[in-house]
Amino acid sequence: MKDIELLTERTKLRLIQLFDLDFIHQLHSLPETDEYNALGIPKNSEETKAIILPWIEENQRTEIVNYTFIIEQQNDNKSIGLFGIKVGNKKYKRAEVWYKIHSAFWNKGFATEVLDNVLTFCFDELKLHRVQAGCAVGNIGSIKVLEKVGMTREGRGRQILPLKSGWSDNFEYAILESDRRKNKILKPLSKLQNFEQR
């Protein structure tokens, strides 16, 4: 199993574990974070557990292709969100990223800071060529985050997100390893270590 830790100026990303269940359930249960998310609010923590168990199993693979991280504040180790990287077929060297930040930490620059760090991890550590992301057309906050780090809006998928408010169009964003990174102001650190699972 890999011990992967990504650091930014204020945050630490680590692979999720079962003891993160309570926070993840709370995060998924917030109406604010559910507004533009197709997952829906879980009925109980058991439903959330069923969702995250495959994520935890995936994180334990020798070669991870579907990373799921908890985002923590460095100063107090408080969990503030989730971040995912789904790596596609090796031939195409691309991945799709997603994130969900607790509403108490919106508008503080955390999503931008973390996404910028993850892009560095994707290009420098995973050696990817292209990173993609999508968001509902009404999700102004996420649109700003994606564009701040230099991602380009490439298209619009019509009515592909089943949100509570009805079917929503989805903006499609991407950035290439050769593209200029608008927000690359921090010096991200990453630490990868192999260790035997006890």
Secondary structure, DSSP 8 states (H G I E B T S, - for coil): -EEEEEE-SSEEEEE--GGGHHHHHHHHH-HHHHTT-SS---SSHHHHHHHHHHHHHHHTSSS-SEEEEEEEETTT--EEEEEEEEE--GGG-EEEEEEEE-GGGTTSSHHHHHHHHHHHIIIIIS--SEEEEEEETT-HHHHHHHHHTT-EEEEEEEEEEEETTEEEEEEEEEEETTS--TTTTS--EEEEEE----
